[in-house]
Amino acid sequence: MPEYLLSVHGSEGGNYATPEDMERAFRDVGALNTELQDAGVWVFAGGLMPASSATVVREKDGALLHTDGPYLESKEHIGGFWVIKVADDSAALAWADKATVACQGAVEVRPFQSGPEG
């Protein structure tokens, strides 16, 4: 079965209008995580620290450079993600629908490239 990345996008300042909205999202994401695990499609998931905590590593003229901050200068960044293993795009989109509602934010769905094993 193919694996998919469901990535949550949001602004650095947060997606939640109130602390209660954030608490509800955390609770709902926890329930979704349990549902994904019970369905046997869970591979891995995680929330990320703010984009401002990122370090970018680049190679230039044979030297490795470390730069503070996110790679992309934008208002929205990836705040968390799931990796799931499901039968097809339709199944991945169905889980993304649930993830969007649970986390109260946009979720991008992307299949992983298949490896040498198929």
N, C-alpha and C positions, 0 to 999 in steps of 0.2 A: 504494500500500500504506500502511496506517496505521502510525504510529509509536507506540511504547510506552516509558514510563519504567519501568525496573527499579531500584528504590531499595533499598539495603542499610540495614537498621536495626540498631542495636546500642547498647550502653551506653557512656558516656563513658570508663569504665575499661578497656574492651576486651572483645572476645568470646572471647579465646583463653586457655586454661588455662596454656599454656606458650609460651615463645619458639619452640619447634619447631612448635607448632600454627600460630602466626602465620606462620612461614616457609613452611609447607606451604600455607596459604591464599594467600599472595602468589604462590607458584609456580603453584597451581591456577588462580587468577584470571588470571594471565598466559597460561596455556594456553587458558582460556576466551576471553580477548580475541582470541587468534590464531584460534580456531575461529569466533568471530563474524565476524571480518574475512574469513576464507577463505570463509564461507558467504554473504558479501555482505549481511548484515543489520546490520552495525555502522554507527551514525551517529556516536556520540560516547560517551565514558565518562570518569569521573574519580573519584578518591578525594578526600575532603574532610578538611580539618584538623579538630581536635576542635571540638565545638559551643561550647566556652568561648572560641574565637577569633572567634566571630561578632559582628557589629554589626547591630543592627536600626535601620532608618530609618523614622520615623513622621512624619506631618503632624498638627499639632494647632494649631488657631486660626491657621492661616496660617504657622506656624513649623515648620521641619524639625528634628526631634530625633533624635540618635544615641544609642543605648543599648547598652552592652556586654552581651554574652551572647546566647544563642539566643532566638528569638522565643517558643518554647514552653518552659515550665519542666517538664521531664519527665526520666525516667531514661534514656530511649532517644531517639536522634537519628539522622538520616540520616548515614551514614558514607561513602557513595559511591553511584554510580549508573551505569547504562548507558542510552543511548537507542538503541533498535533499530527497524528497519523490517521488519515481517513481514506475512504475509497476513491473520492473524486472531488472536483471543484465544487459541486453542489453541496456535498457534505461539509466541506470547509466553510462555505458561505453560510450554511445553516448555523454552524458554531460561531462564526463571526457576528451573525445577527444577535445571538445571545450575549456575546462578549460586548458588543456595542451598547446594549441596554444595561448590562451589569456595570460597566466602567464609566458610563455616561460620556463616552468620547468616541471619536472616529477610530475605526479599526481597519487596517490595510491587510489584505489577504494575498500572500505570494507563495507559490509552490517552490520547493527546493529543487535544484537541478538533480537529476538522477545520477547516481554514481556508476562506477564500472560494473556493479552487480546488477544493474537494471534500473 
